[in-house]
Amino acid sequence: MEILVDTSVWVDFFNGINSPGAGCLHKMIEAEDPVCISNVILAETLQGFKNNEEFESAKIHLLHFPIYSLQSPEGYVRAAQLYRTCRKEGITIRKTIDCLIAQTALDHSLFLLHQDNDFDRIATISGLRIYRP
């Protein structure tokens, strides 16, 4: 079982914040559990670094993990449909990027470790599997 780790967890991890997600990620990395990221998570995580040295260090660290992406225009269409389905169910997802991340997890049968309530809401109307340690 591969676990896609969302930006919300990586931000706390790199900032040394002792959140449940960051603590779980730290344990998974130590245990060499199958952690992965997506191309969107890579970009979103790295854009937050102000210091060049920290950016480079994080980039090197993140690039050691498998990186998944939506492979075709159809994946992006499915992400849009996921957003539309949520809206039809009365669920407003705040960021399109969350639908892209969720669809990447769905397309590659990944579990998602996150700290963003929108993913829990997406999971209620889709097959998105949330990792709960």
N, C-alpha and C positions, 0 to 999 in steps of 0.2 A: 504494500500500500504506500504510494507516494503521497507526500503532503505538500501542497502548494501553500507557501507562506506569504500572506498578504503584506502590503506596505505598512499597514497599521501596526503589525508586529515588528517588522524590521526597524521602523523608526524608533520604537521603544528600545529595541535590542541595541542599536547603535548609539543611542543617547544614554544608555545605562539606566534606564527606567525599569524598576522591578515590578512590571505588570505581569499578570498571569500568562499572557501570550509570549512575552519576552522570556520569562522563566522557562516556559515549555520549550521554546525554540532553543534556548541554551542547553537544556537537557537532551534534546533531540540531536543537536550538533555533537555534543560530547559522546552520545551513544552511536553516532554515525548512522542515525535513522535516515530514511530516504526523503530528504528535504529538497524541494525544487522551487523555482520562481518562474514568472512569466516575463516576456519582454516588456510588458507594460509595467509590471512591478519593479523591474530593474530600473527603468527610466524614472518612475515616480519616486522610488527610494533615493536614487542618486541626485535628483534635482534639489533635494533638501539640504545638501551639504554646502556650507559657505566656505569652509577651509579647503584648499586644494589638496593638502596632504591627507586629510580625512576622506575626501572624495576618492582619491586614488586608492587608499587602503580599503575602503568599502567596495569599490569597483573590483579590485582583485579578489576580495573575499566572495562577493556575490557571483562572480564569473566562474567560481569553482562548482557551482550547483547546476544541475540540468535546467535548461531554460525552455519553456514551452510557449507556443504562440498559436493564434488562430491561423490555420494554414491556407485558408481560401476566402474569397469574398462571401461564400455561404456562411462561414463562421461569424462574420460580422452581421450578416442578415439574421442569423439565429440570435445574436446578442441583442439586436434591435427588437426582435420578436419577444425575447425574454423581458425586456423593458416594457413593451406594449402589454404583455400578459400580466405583468405586475400592476400596471395602471388599471387594467380592466378589473383586477381584483381589489382595487382601492389602495394599492401599495405604490407610493411614489418613491422611486430610487433617486437619491440626490445627485449621483454622479454617473455619467455614461461609462466611465472607466470601471466602475464596479460591475456593470453588466459584461464588459469585455473580460474581466478577470473571472467572473462566475462562469461565463461561457467557455473560457479556456479550460477551467477545471472540469466542466461537464464534457467537453469534447475529448479530453484525455483521461477521463475516469479518475480524477485526482480528488483527494480530500482537501478541504480548505481550512487552514488555521488563520483566524482573523480576530480583530477587535473592532469590528464595524457592524453595527446592528442591521445595516442594509442587507448584508449577506444572509443573516438569519431570516430576514423577511423574504428574500429571493428563494431561499430553501423551502419555504412553506408552499410555494407554487411550482416548484421544479424538482428535478432530481439532484440538485446540488447537495453534496455530502460535506457536512461540517465536521472537522476534526475536533473532538472533545476528549482531552487527555483524562 
